[in-house]
Amino acid sequence: MGNKLFVGNLSFSCNDQKLLETFSECGTVESAKIITDRETGRSKGFGFVEMSSDAEAQAAIKRFHGAEDNGRAMTVNIAKPMAPRENRGGGNGGGRGRY
């Protein structure tokens, strides 16, 4: 199945340590990471938690999916693999040819 979880709809004050402590209630947390904005460093309101086993991941989903985090109902489910990004070009500033 999978032991990496997507955790969405988090409060913007949540950090990696709080996420780790919260999910530790359901077992051993291998990693916990809040995704932040590259420019501001502010939380984007979601993150990923990796549990040590599938059983612990399922327990975390049952425990925390829909649970409140500072007035927000968390979304917790198995993380999907990241889709490959398409190359959007860039670098040379456009399609003008050289003279």
N, CA and C atoms as a LAMMPS dump frame, in Angstrom:
ITEM: TIMESTEP
0
ITEM: NUMBER OF ATOMS
297
ITEM: BOX BOUNDS ff ff ff
-5.0000000000000000e+02 5.0000000000000000e+02
-5.0000000000000000e+02 5.0000000000000000e+02
-5.0000000000000000e+02 5.0000000000000000e+02
ITEM: ATOMS id mol type element x y z
1 1 1 N 0.833 -1.188 0
2 1 2 C 0 0 0
3 1 3 C 0.875 1.247 0
4 2 1 N 1.465 1.628 1.101
5 2 2 C 2.29 2.829 1.17
6 2 3 C 2.28 3.397 2.57
7 3 1 N 3.419 3.927 2.965
8 3 2 C 3.49 4.495 4.302
9 3 3 C 3.81 5.98 4.282
10 4 1 N 3.796 6.593 3.086
11 4 2 C 3.991 8.032 2.991
12 4 3 C 2.62 8.687 2.859
13 5 1 N 2.363 9.645 3.739
14 5 2 C 1.049 10.279 3.804
15 5 3 C 1.095 11.728 3.354
16 6 1 N 0.056 12.136 2.641
17 6 2 C -0.18 13.535 2.335
18 6 3 C -1.054 14.078 3.456
19 7 1 N -0.677 15.222 4.015
20 7 2 C -1.461 15.852 5.075
21 7 3 C -1.807 17.259 4.596
22 8 1 N -3.08 17.498 4.359
23 8 2 C -3.516 18.784 3.826
24 8 3 C -4.403 19.545 4.782
25 9 1 N -4.654 20.802 4.426
26 9 2 C -5.504 21.715 5.186
27 9 3 C -4.975 21.961 6.595
28 10 1 N -3.654 22.066 6.697
29 10 2 C -3.017 22.356 7.986
30 10 3 C -3.073 23.85 8.265
31 11 1 N -3.004 24.208 9.53
32 11 2 C -2.908 25.625 9.873
33 11 3 C -1.546 26.127 9.418
34 12 1 N -1.475 27.398 9.063
35 12 2 C -0.226 27.961 8.557
36 12 3 C 0.827 28.1 9.649
37 13 1 N 0.439 27.911 10.905
38 13 2 C 1.405 27.978 12.004
39 13 3 C 2.064 26.62 12.273
40 14 1 N 1.591 25.567 11.619
41 14 2 C 2.142 24.225 11.835
42 14 3 C 3.553 24.154 11.259
43 15 1 N 4.458 23.482 11.993
44 15 2 C 5.833 23.305 11.51
45 15 3 C 6.185 21.816 11.511
46 16 1 N 7.393 21.501 11.018
47 16 2 C 7.821 20.101 10.912
48 16 3 C 7.759 19.381 12.256
49 17 1 N 8.228 20.041 13.311
50 17 2 C 8.28 19.42 14.631
51 17 3 C 6.878 19.107 15.165
52 18 1 N 5.947 20.047 14.988
53 18 2 C 4.57 19.822 15.457
54 18 3 C 3.934 18.665 14.692
55 19 1 N 4.192 18.605 13.389
56 19 2 C 3.651 17.525 12.567
57 19 3 C 4.203 16.176 13.037
58 20 1 N 5.501 16.129 13.294
59 20 2 C 6.134 14.902 13.778
60 20 3 C 5.533 14.467 15.119
61 21 1 N 5.402 15.413 16.047
62 21 2 C 4.852 15.087 17.365
63 21 3 C 3.411 14.607 17.265
64 22 1 N 2.631 15.235 16.416
65 22 2 C 1.222 14.855 16.26
66 22 3 C 1.098 13.424 15.748
67 23 1 N 1.817 13.101 14.682
68 23 2 C 1.681 11.782 14.067
69 23 3 C 2.398 10.69 14.851
70 24 1 N 3.249 11.056 15.796
71 24 2 C 3.909 10.071 16.649
72 24 3 C 2.909 9.322 17.527
73 25 1 N 1.715 9.877 17.684
74 25 2 C 0.665 9.18 18.451
75 25 3 C 0.318 7.835 17.816
76 26 1 N 0.543 7.698 16.511
77 26 2 C 0.149 6.486 15.787
78 26 3 C 1.304 5.553 15.479
79 27 1 N 2.516 5.898 15.914
80 27 2 C 3.652 5.028 15.658
81 27 3 C 4.913 5.824 15.392
82 28 1 N 5.888 5.147 14.813
83 28 2 C 7.184 5.755 14.533
84 28 3 C 7.116 6.573 13.255
85 29 1 N 7.471 7.845 13.368
86 29 2 C 7.489 8.736 12.216
87 29 3 C 8.916 8.767 11.666
88 30 1 N 9.065 8.354 10.408
89 30 2 C 10.373 8.368 9.756
90 30 3 C 10.755 9.791 9.35
91 31 1 N 9.776 10.558 8.841
92 31 2 C 10.024 11.948 8.462
93 31 3 C 8.716 12.714 8.451
94 32 1 N 8.823 14.016 8.682
95 32 2 C 7.665 14.909 8.645
96 32 3 C 8.138 16.229 8.051
97 33 1 N 7.484 16.663 6.983
98 33 2 C 7.936 17.866 6.288
99 33 3 C 6.747 18.717 5.86
100 34 1 N 6.736 19.974 6.317
101 34 2 C 5.758 20.96 5.863
102 34 3 C 6.328 21.593 4.595
103 35 1 N 5.503 21.745 3.579
104 35 2 C 5.942 22.379 2.338
105 35 3 C 5.783 23.892 2.498
106 36 1 N 6.867 24.61 2.19
107 36 2 C 6.865 26.058 2.371
108 36 3 C 7.055 26.777 1.044
109 37 1 N 6.611 28.015 1.008
110 37 2 C 6.794 28.863 -0.162
111 37 3 C 8.267 29.207 -0.312
112 38 1 N 8.786 29.075 -1.505
113 38 2 C 10.203 29.31 -1.758
114 38 3 C 10.602 30.764 -1.479
115 39 1 N 9.722 31.7 -1.79
116 39 2 C 10.037 33.122 -1.64
117 39 3 C 9.923 33.597 -0.19
118 40 1 N 8.807 33.242 0.458
119 40 2 C 8.522 33.796 1.791
120 40 3 C 8.896 32.865 2.933
121 41 1 N 9.019 31.567 2.66
122 41 2 C 9.289 30.611 3.723
123 41 3 C 8.046 30.255 4.527
124 42 1 N 6.898 30.801 4.152
125 42 2 C 5.638 30.55 4.865
126 42 3 C 5.061 29.203 4.434
127 43 1 N 4.426 28.525 5.374
128 43 2 C 3.803 27.233 5.097
129 43 3 C 2.754 27.378 3.998
130 44 1 N 2.671 26.359 3.143
131 44 2 C 1.63 26.329 2.114
132 44 3 C 0.378 25.615 2.61
133 45 1 N 0.405 25.124 3.849
134 45 2 C -0.778 24.493 4.429
135 45 3 C -0.879 22.995 4.192
136 46 1 N 0.198 22.395 3.702
137 46 2 C 0.198 20.939 3.553
138 46 3 C 1.612 20.405 3.74
139 47 1 N 1.687 19.09 3.914
140 47 2 C 2.986 18.473 4.123
141 47 3 C 2.906 16.979 3.905
142 48 1 N 4.002 16.301 4.226
143 48 2 C 4.092 14.859 4.055
144 48 3 C 4.678 14.237 5.314
145 49 1 N 4.136 13.089 5.676
146 49 2 C 4.618 12.333 6.829
147 49 3 C 4.886 10.915 6.359
148 50 1 N 6.043 10.389 6.714
149 50 2 C 6.356 9.005 6.382
150 50 3 C 6.385 8.201 7.665
151 51 1 N 5.495 7.22 7.74
152 51 2 C 5.416 6.338 8.902
153 51 3 C 6.307 5.125 8.633
154 52 1 N 6.665 4.394 9.714
155 52 2 C 7.591 3.269 9.551
156 52 3 C 6.933 2.023 8.971
157 53 1 N 5.593 1.939 8.987
158 53 2 C 4.93 0.762 8.41
159 53 3 C 3.581 1.165 7.812
160 54 1 N 3.068 0.295 6.965
161 54 2 C 1.752 0.514 6.364
162 54 3 C 0.656 0.532 7.424
163 55 1 N 0.789 -0.345 8.422
164 55 2 C -0.223 -0.415 9.481
165 55 3 C -0.282 0.903 10.266
166 56 1 N 0.885 1.47 10.55
167 56 2 C 0.913 2.752 11.263
168 56 3 C 0.348 3.869 10.39
169 57 1 N 0.617 3.806 9.094
170 57 2 C 0.064 4.805 8.175
171 57 3 C -1.461 4.728 8.157
172 58 1 N -2 3.519 8.117
173 58 2 C -3.456 3.351 8.133
174 58 3 C -4.056 3.843 9.452
175 59 1 N -3.366 3.584 10.558
176 59 2 C -3.834 4.066 11.861
177 59 3 C -3.846 5.593 11.893
178 60 1 N -2.832 6.22 11.291
179 60 2 C -2.763 7.682 11.256
180 60 3 C -3.887 8.262 10.407
181 61 1 N -4.203 7.603 9.29
182 61 2 C -5.312 8.07 8.448
183 61 3 C -6.618 8.014 9.238
184 62 1 N -6.855 6.887 9.905
185 62 2 C -8.093 6.745 10.698
186 62 3 C -8.162 7.779 11.813
187 63 1 N -7.025 8.04 12.449
188 63 2 C -6.988 8.949 13.597
189 63 3 C -7.102 10.42 13.191
190 64 1 N -6.428 10.822 12.118
191 64 2 C -6.298 12.248 11.831
192 64 3 C -7.095 12.771 10.639
193 65 1 N -7.593 11.91 9.743
194 65 2 C -8.381 12.41 8.618
195 65 3 C -9.676 13.028 9.153
196 66 1 N -9.832 14.31 8.946
197 66 2 C -11.008 15.024 9.447
198 66 3 C -10.82 15.629 10.825
199 67 1 N -9.69 15.318 11.485
200 67 2 C -9.422 15.867 12.817
201 67 3 C -9.101 17.364 12.713
202 68 1 N -9.381 18.1 13.768
203 68 2 C -9.171 19.549 13.784
204 68 3 C -7.718 19.914 14.075
205 69 1 N -7.209 20.878 13.32
206 69 2 C -5.905 21.483 13.575
207 69 3 C -6.115 22.989 13.555
208 70 1 N -6.187 23.59 14.736
209 70 2 C -6.464 25.027 14.864
210 70 3 C -7.698 25.445 14.069
211 71 1 N -8.774 24.679 14.213
212 71 2 C -10.03 25.019 13.561
213 71 3 C -10.152 24.563 12.118
214 72 1 N -9.178 23.832 11.614
215 72 2 C -9.213 23.345 10.228
216 72 3 C -9.249 21.824 10.239
217 73 1 N -10.128 21.235 9.437
218 73 2 C -10.243 19.78 9.349
219 73 3 C -9.141 19.248 8.427
220 74 1 N -8.213 18.485 8.991
221 74 2 C -7.098 17.95 8.215
222 74 3 C -7.564 16.911 7.2
223 75 1 N -6.85 16.851 6.094
224 75 2 C -7.017 15.805 5.094
225 75 3 C -5.786 14.927 5.185
226 76 1 N -5.984 13.642 5.39
227 76 2 C -4.849 12.719 5.488
228 76 3 C -5.147 11.51 4.611
229 77 1 N -4.252 11.249 3.659
230 77 2 C -4.387 10.065 2.826
231 77 3 C -3.019 9.634 2.297
232 78 1 N -2.986 8.484 1.644
233 78 2 C -1.733 7.976 1.086
234 78 3 C -1.262 8.948 0.007
235 79 1 N 0.01 9.311 0.063
236 79 2 C 0.578 10.248 -0.915
237 79 3 C 0.708 9.561 -2.268
238 80 1 N 0.354 10.295 -3.305
239 80 2 C 0.508 9.79 -4.661
240 80 3 C 1.901 10.153 -5.156
241 81 1 N 2.475 9.326 -6.029
242 81 2 C 3.794 9.667 -6.575
243 81 3 C 3.722 10.986 -7.336
244 82 1 N 4.81 11.757 -7.268
245 82 2 C 4.84 13.039 -7.945
246 82 3 C 4.871 12.825 -9.457
247 83 1 N 3.971 13.507 -10.152
248 83 2 C 3.912 13.399 -11.609
249 83 3 C 5.1 14.141 -12.211
250 84 1 N 5.653 13.613 -13.284
251 84 2 C 6.77 14.325 -13.913
252 84 3 C 6.296 15.666 -14.47
253 85 1 N 7.126 16.667 -14.288
254 85 2 C 6.784 17.994 -14.79
255 85 3 C 7.229 18.108 -16.234
256 86 1 N 6.434 18.83 -16.993
257 86 2 C 6.841 19.034 -18.379
258 86 3 C 7.848 20.172 -18.44
259 87 1 N 8.768 20.065 -19.354
260 87 2 C 9.782 21.096 -19.509
261 87 3 C 9.152 22.302 -20.182
262 88 1 N 9.196 23.421 -19.509
263 88 2 C 8.579 24.631 -20.047
264 88 3 C 9.599 25.541 -20.719
265 89 1 N 10.738 25.015 -21.016
266 89 2 C 11.75 25.825 -21.688
267 89 3 C 12.341 26.829 -20.73
268 90 1 N 12.535 28.028 -21.202
269 90 2 C 13.061 29.078 -20.34
270 90 3 C 14.557 29.217 -20.479
271 91 1 N 15.081 30.177 -19.788
272 91 2 C 16.501 30.367 -19.797
273 91 3 C 16.976 31.421 -20.777
274 92 1 N 16.515 31.37 -22.023
275 92 2 C 17.022 32.301 -23.024
276 92 3 C 16.108 33.487 -23.288
277 93 1 N 15.009 33.59 -22.595
278 93 2 C 14.174 34.775 -22.66
279 93 3 C 13.307 34.939 -23.883
280 94 1 N 13.005 33.912 -24.597
281 94 2 C 12.037 34.067 -25.663
282 94 3 C 12.5 33.516 -26.986
283 95 1 N 11.681 33.781 -27.995
284 95 2 C 11.905 33.198 -29.293
285 95 3 C 12.57 34.112 -30.316
286 96 1 N 13.13 35.211 -29.888
287 96 2 C 13.791 36.09 -30.854
288 96 3 C 15.098 35.473 -31.335
289 97 1 N 15.298 35.535 -32.603
290 97 2 C 16.542 35.024 -33.158
291 97 3 C 17.657 36.036 -33.015
292 98 1 N 18.846 35.581 -33.159
293 98 2 C 19.987 36.494 -33.106
294 98 3 C 20.184 37.141 -34.458
295 99 1 N 20.697 38.346 -34.457
296 99 2 C 20.923 39.092 -35.717
297 99 3 C 22.256 38.768 -36.298
